[in-house]
Structures are given as structure tokens and as C-alpha cells.
Amino acid sequence: MRILFVCLGNICRSPAAEGVMRAMAPDLMIDSAGTGRWHVGEPPYPPMVAAAKARGYDLTDLRARQFHAADFDAFDLIVAMDGQNRDDIERLRPVGNDTPVCLMTERGVADPYYTRDFDGCLDTIEAAARTMLRERKLGSPIR
């Protein structure tokens, strides 16, 4: 299964979700992207990298990229970090494409770039990733 996590800039939430899910489900193909293009080519935001590292997740090899309509064909599931991201993703959906797009959590994942709560963001992502693996039966053991 191929899963893409998407947030606004691809420097905090979606790379964190990518790192968490890669650790929890190493047999899945995981990637992340942002709906905006401001940070393309940049590494994740240093405070998020540090918070993730403290929990054993290595985000240092990740680089921001922008979400594109072609991602609908490249992935089996697209996971948005909040409702605005989901709406931006859906605006790019090619006609006739049925790739599922869902929210990581019902309420969305708060953006720590603004809230500064990097640990709280990781708590939410870890819990949501465990739920995804359990409920969607994605084929990986739950860490």
C-alpha cells in the first residue's frame, strides 16, 4: 500500500506523519507533501526534527515537496492533516479518479509551526497512525 501524508508546507505535520508511519509500518510505501510550494526542497522544521528524534523518529533525510494531481495515481490513500489541506487536495483531483482522501484525525492535526506544540502534534500523529493501522488493516504490526 502507498500512503501520502499532506499538510500545508511539508515541514512539520506531514513529514512527522511520514516518519512515524515508516517506523510503525516499514512494509508500506510512505511519502509526504505540502499543498504550498514555499518550502520545496527544504528539510523539515528543526524543532519538529528535534521532537521526532527524541521519540526515535529520524526525519533528517526528508525534503519538502509540493502535492500534485499526479499523486492521485501514485498513491492508494492520501491523508490530509486538516480540512483546508483536504479541500486543497480535492481541488486538484483529476476527473474520474477515486483515490480516497481522508483526514488524519476527525478534528485535524494542529499545526505546530503556529502552536509551537511539537510534542502534542506527535502525540496526535502517533495515536492516529495506530488507529489507521488497526482500523484499515494496512498489514503492519502496531508499534
Secondary structure by P-SEA (a helix, b strand, c coil): cbbbbbcccccccaaaaaaaaaaaccccccbbbbcccccccccccaaaaaaaaaaccccccbbbbbbcccccccccbbbbccaaaaaaaaaacccccccbbbbcccccccccccccaaaaaaaaaaaaaaaaaaaaccccccc
